[in-house]
Amino acid sequence: AVSALTRESTTDDVTRAIKRAQKQHDAHDLRNIERFLLEEVDKTYAYGYRGSLLSRLAVAAMHMSESEIARKALEARYKDHHDSILPLESAAVVRGLLRLGNVTDALVLLDDELALPEEKPVNGALEAYKEKVKYRALSIASFASRECFEDKPNLALTACRMLKEIGPVVREADLTSDDFEIPWLRIVQGAAQFEARRRKGEIDTTQFDEEEIPCNLVYSVLDAMSSFPSENRDDVYECLSNALVRRTQFVTGAVSMAGLPNADRGEAAFIGRSNVGKSSLVNMITNRKSLAYTSKTPGKTQQFNYFAVNDKPELGREIRYGDVVDGEKDKDSFYIVDLPGFGYAEVSAEQRQDWKEFMAEYLSTRKSLRVLFHLVDARHGPTDDDKSIMQQVSETLPRQVSYVVVLTKADKNTKGKSKKNTGKVSDNVMAKLRNTMKEAGVGNRPVLLTSSETKLGRDQVWRYLSLAARR
C-alpha cells in the first residue's frame, strides 16, 4: 500500500504505487507518494534515482490534472537532480505539460533540459547526444501534433519550423526511422483537419494573423518532413496528397499561348520524352489513378494539358455545360501542366517545330510558372532531345522558376524490389546525366530519383511541387 512506503521501499515499490494511483485516478494515494518523495526521503534516496521517480510522479499528476502535485515534483526534480535528468524523462514531462495546455513551460523545459550543444560531440559522449536529439525531436513532434489539433496555427507553425531545424541534426547524428519514429501521420492529419475547418469558416481567424499562416498548413508539415531522413511511408503520403490535392479537374488542352487559361495561380509543368512515365508520375504524387492520361501509345499527350487542383467544387459543370457556378478556388489552388511528349518519329517535323516554338514562348513568358519538372529515363539517361530541352531551359527559363530533373523508372534497375531497395540509377547513367546537364548550362540544378511503381521519390517531388501552390 502507498501508506507503507518507507526509506526501505525500493524504486520498484514507488513506481508501482505511482502507476496504481494513475490507473485508478486516486489523488489521495498520489498525495501520499508526493509526501514520501518530498518530505520523508532526500536526494540521496535510491542512489539518486529519486529524480526519475519525481519525473514519474509529475507525469502521473499532470495526467490526472493534479497541477499542484506536478509543480512541486518538478521543482524538487529540477533543484536536486537537474544534472542527472534523462532525455526520456524530459520528453515525458513536456508531453504532460502540453496535455495541460501549458505551452510556455513546455518550451522552457524543452530549451533547458533538451537543449543541444553547438557542436556534435565525439567518442563517449556521442550516444548520450543521440538520445537527447531523439527525445528533443519527439518532444517537438508532440508540440506540433497537439497544436494542429487544437486549431492553434501560429503555434503549430512554430513547431513545424522547430522540426525543420532539428531535421538536419537528426541526419547528422545518423538517426533513422529504425531508431525512432516521428508521428508524421498524426501531424498531417491534424494540419489537414485544421485546414478543412478553415475552409468551412469554422475557425475564428481573429485569434491569429492569417497573413502569417501559409495557404495550407500541411505544406509547413511537408517542409519539416523533408528535413528528416526520408521514410516515404504510403499512409503518410497518401494522407498528405489527399490533404493537398482535394479536387482535380481537366481544364483545357492548349496548342498555343492564346489557348492557355488565365495566369491566376501557380503552375507546375512536366515535360519529358514520350513513354518516360510522365503521366504515371503525376498520378503517383497526386494519389490519383487517372489525373493524367496513361497510355501505351507513345506521344499520346499532344497539347499543353491543364489540370486545376483545388478549384471551386463545381468547376467541371461550368466547363462542360457553360453554367455559371458560384464559389471560388481555394487559397492553395494551382495548375498541373502536362506538356507534350517528344522524341518519336510518329510526330511530324512540322509539329515538332510548332511545339518547340510554343515551348520557348511558354517557358520565357508564362509569369505563373513556378517549377518545371524534366523527366528522364533512369535506365538510359538523357537523349539528344533531352539535351535540347536542357539547352532551351538554360536560354529561356527565368531564374525565379525552379528546374528539376526527375529520373523515372528507377525500379527497373533493381532486382527483388523491397522497402529498402525501391530503385537506383547506375553510376554511368548518372555521370552521363551530369555531364549533359553541364554542357547544356543547367549543371547545378537538382536531380531526383523516382519510381511510380515503388513510390520512390514522391516526398522529394512534393518539395518542389509545393512551389506552385505557395506562389
KAJO-V873770 format. One record per helix or strand of 2 or more residues. SS is the DSSP state (helix for helix, strand for strand). FROM is the first residue (numbers start at 1). TO is the last residue. Records with the same first field share a line. If there is no record, write none. Layout:
# KAJO-V873770
SS=FROM-TO  FROM-TO
This chain:
# KAJO-V873770
helix=2-4  11-23  27-40  45-48  50-63  67-84  87-99  103-113  123-149  153-172  184-199  205-207  210-212  217-227  234-244  257-259  278-285  315-321  349-365  384-396  410-413  427-440  458-470
strand=248-254  266-273  304-309  334-338  369-377  402-408  447-449
